[in-house]
Amino acid sequence: MKRILIIGGVAGGASAAARARRLSEEAEIVMFERGEFVSFANCGLPYHIGGDIPNRDALLLQTPQSFKRRFNVDVRVFHDVIEIDKAGKTLLVRNLQTGEEQREHYDVLLLSPGAAPIRPPFPGIDSPHVYTLRNIPDMDRILAALHHDQPRHVTVVGGGFIGLEMMEALHQRKLDVTLLELADQVMAPVDKEMANMLHARIREEGIDLRLRTGLTAIESLDLPAEKTSAVPTAKSGGLRLTLNDGSHLDTGLLILAIGVKPETLLAAKAGLELGPRGGIKVDAGMRTSDPFIYAVGDAVEEIDFVTGESVLIPLAGPAHRAGRIAAHDHGGPVAHDKEARGD
């Protein structure tokens, strides 16, 4: 019986697990997830914050129980993989609830660690009221802050997908929103002419869009004895932001959406080859520099078929597709070719 171990769920890992089961009824498939949620609609997180998806449970696509029932996949949440032994083909896994560590053998390993939001080393970056959005716990923390602190003004840094979606969500909640973008346009992949239409629409909605404006420092504001108009929240002092032009902006809550970086620490420690952009290098079949280890999702670096250059594509659609590719009969965990089986 082939033993397939998967590190990380969500889009890439969960898709690989489902596809691998469809291709083999005999394989043992185990998925390790260090968080609580193994498969959720991460693209829907801003829309729950904004109210377009009112039911939080609608974001949960699969649970450990449903994975077991439907696909016979053993999903172990709150399990953190802390070491890959390529020579011995084992993982060192820590149960985050008990602290217990154990070795797990694999025939084939698939990595789907994802990417983490970038948090630049600004002064005050660890101040209260500074948030990023990657997963359901992040979403829950933002919603709790909106409920508890009741900010009147919120600042979003970054005009990419998440930044624009959070800007819209917070605007729908009737909050005053400032969007800071260091470049001269939002949505960097689109042409300037298209971006200009977005700029006009954003400003028509009454959102304070500031292009060519970056964040350089963050300072916590203490709540004074008597609230004044300078205090941007009803229940807390909020933040004072220093911008790259030397000006200041007082805000109740700050959302950082300036990009993500692939989580490659585990792969790098194992000696897997990384690409020039810092992602895990894979071939067309999502195989890493080790023939028994595959990688998918936001952590991998691929070759753009148009430009021929290395690219990082941290999006759910490509992650789902990569998971299916990695699990395919002729190029992944249930492959029958002799090289993959080690025959």
N, C-alpha and C positions, 0 to 999 in steps of 0.2 A: 504494500500500500504506500503510495507516494504521500509524503507529508509536506504540505504547503503552508508556510507561515507568512502572515501579512502584518506589517507594522503600519497602523493608521487606517482609518476608515473613510468616512465622508464620501467624496465622489470617486476618486481613483481606486482606493482600496476596496470599497464596497462593490464597485462595478467589477473589479477583477475577481473578487470572491464569488459573485453570482455567476459570472461567465465561466469560471473554472469549474464550478459545480455542474453547470449544464453540459460541460464537455467531459466530465468524469464523475460517475456516481461512486467510485471507489475511493477517490483521494480523500485524505484527512485534511481539512482546511481549518486553520486556527487564526483568528484575527486579534491583535492586541491594540487596544486604544487606551491612552493614558488619561483621557477625560471620561465624562459620563455618557456622552452621546456619540454613537458610532456612525450614524447616517442621518444627516439633517440637511435641509435646504438652506445652505449658507447664503445663497443669492437672495433669499427671502427675508433675511434678518432686518434690513432697513425698512422693509414694507410692513413688518409687524410693528416696528417702532412708530411708523407713520399711521398705522391703523388700517392699511389696505388688506392686510391679513390679520383679522381680529383674533383668531384662535391660535394660541401659541403651539398647541399640539399639532396643528397642521404643518408645522415645520419639521416634525419628526417623521422621517420616511421609513426607517426601520429601527427596531430595537434588538438587543441581544436575543430576546425570546422569539421575535418574529424571524430573525435570521436563522435561528436554530430550527424553527418549525418549518420554514419554507425552503431553506437551502441546506439544512444540516451543516451549518457553519458554526463552529465554536467561537463565540465572540466574548472576549474577556476585557471588560472595561476596567478602568482604574489600574491598568497594568502598563508600566513604563519599561520599554526595552532600553537598557543602559549599555549594552555591549554586543557587538557582532564578532564572533570568532569564525573567520572565513575558512581557516584550515580545518577546524573541527566541525564546521557547518552547524554551529550552535548559537543560540542567543542567551544572554543573561537578562532575565526579566524580573522586575521588582513589582510586587503587589503593593500599590500605594496605600491600601487600606490596612494591611497587616504589617508591611515592611519586609515580608518574606521575599527572598530571592531564590530563583531556581533556573536551571539550564533547560533549554528547549531545543531539541534537534530538528533540523529541517533538511529536506531534499532540495527544495527550491524556496527562495525567500523573495518576497516582494515588498519594496519600501514605498510608502505613501505618507510621508511625514508632513507634507504641506509646506506652507510658508507663514512667516510671522510678520505682523505689522512693524514697519520701521519706526523706531523711536529715537530720533537724533539726540545727541548729548547736549541739548539746550540746558542752560541754567533753569532749574525749576521743573524739569520734565517729569519728576516724580511727585509734583504737587497734587493735592486733591483736585478733583473735578477735571482731570485729564484722562481721556478714554480713547481706546481703539476698539475696532469691531472686527472680530475674526470668527467667533463662535457663539453659541447660545448663552454661556455664562457671561460673555462680554455684553451681549444684548440685554440680559437681565440686569446687569449692573447699570447700564445706561438708563433703562426704564426706571430702576429704583432711584437713581439720582434725579431724574426728571420729576418723579413723584415727591421725593423727600425735599429736595432743594428748591423746587419750583422756580427755575431760572426764567428770567424774562428775555434774556439774550443768550444766544449760543453761537460759537465760532467753529467753523469747520475749516481745517487746513488741508488743502489738496483738492484739485478739480478733476480727478479721475472718476472711475465708475462708483466706488464706494463714497467718495466725497460728494458727488452730485446726488446720489441716492439719499444720503444722510441729510444733505441740504433740503431736499424736497420733503423728506419725512418730518423734519423739525419744523419746516414752514407749514406743513399740514396740521401740526399741533399748535398753530397760532403763535409761534415764537418768533422773535426778531432774530434773523440769521445773517451772519457775515461769512462769506466764503473767501478765503485767502488762497491765491494761486501764484506761485513764484514765476511761472512762465507767462507768456503774453496771451495765452488762451487756455481754456479748459479742454478736456478730452484731446490730449496730445495726438492720438492716432488719426484724427480727422483733419481735413483741410481747413485752412484759416477761414475761408468763406463760410463753411458750415459752422465752425465754432462761433463766428460773429453772430449768426442767427441764435445760437444758444445764449450768447452773452445778452443779446437784446431781450430774449424771453425771460431770462433770469431776473434782469433788472425790472422788467414789466411787472413781475410778481412782488416787487418791493424788497428784494434781497440785496444786501450790500455786497456786491461783487467787487473784489479788489485784485486786479491782475498785477503782475510784476511785483507782488508784495509777499515777502516771506516773514517767517517767525524767527526771532533770535533769542528771546528769553521769556520766561514765565514766572510770575510772582503771585503768591497767594495773598488774597485780601482778607483781612480779619473783619468780622462783622462788627460795625460800630454800635455803640449803645443806642443811638438813634439812627434809624435807616434814612438814607438820603437817596436822591435820584442817581447818585454815583454808584450805589450798590446794585449790581445787576441781578441779584437773586433775592427772594423773599426770606429765605431761611439760612443762607450762608453768604460769606463774603465774596465768593467767586475768585476770579483771576484777573490780573493785569498783564496784558501781553505787550511785549516790546517788539516792534516790527522793524524791518530792515531799513526803513527810511528814518528811523529814530523816533517815530510817533508811538503812542500807546493806545491800547484798546482794552476797555474793561468788559469782561464777559462773565457769564455765570457758569458756563460749561464749555469745554474744549474737546473736539473730536479730531484726532489725528488720522488722516487718510492720505498719507503721502507715499504710499506704496508698500510693498512687502518684500521680504528677502527669503529665499529658500532655506528651509531647515535642513542643513546638511552636516551638522556636527557628528551625528552617529555614523553617517556614511564616510566622512573624512577620517574619523578615528579608526574605522575599519580598513582604511587604505583604498577606498574606491576612488576612481578618477573623477575629478570635478572639471567642468568646462570653464572657458574664459570668463563667463559671467557669474560664476560661483555656484551654478546648479550642478546636480548629479548628471554626469555625461552618460547618455544612453544611445543605442543604435536604433534602427528603424523598428526593431521588435521590442523596444523598451528594455533591452538587456544592458546592464552596466559593464564595467571592466572585469567583473567576475562573472563567469558563465552561468553560475547558479543563483545570481541575484539580479532582480529586475527592479525598476523604479518608475513611478508614474506620478502625475499630478503636478502641483505647484513647485515641487522641489527639483524637477528635472529640467535639463537644458537640452533643447533639440535644435535641429537645423531647419531654418525657415526655407520652405520649398520655393519661395519666390526670390529671396535675396541670397540664399546659400549661407547666411550668417547664423551664428549661434543666438538663440533667443530663449527667453523665459516667458511662458504664457500662463499666468496664474488665473485661469478661468475654469469654471466647472465643466463646460462642454468638452474641451480638450482632455480634461482629466478623466471623464467618463470613457471617452474614446480610447485613451491610452490604457486604461484598465482592461478594456476588452481586448486590445491588441496584445497586451502582455499575457493574457490568459488564453490566447488563441492556440489551437491545436498544433500549429507549426511554428510557434515562436514564443512560447511562454511556459508558465508553471505546469501545464498538463501536456507539454509537448512530448511526442514520442520519438523525436530524433535522438540518435545515440549521443550526440554531444550534450544535450540538455539532461539526459538521463545519467550521463557519466559511464555508459557502457563501454 
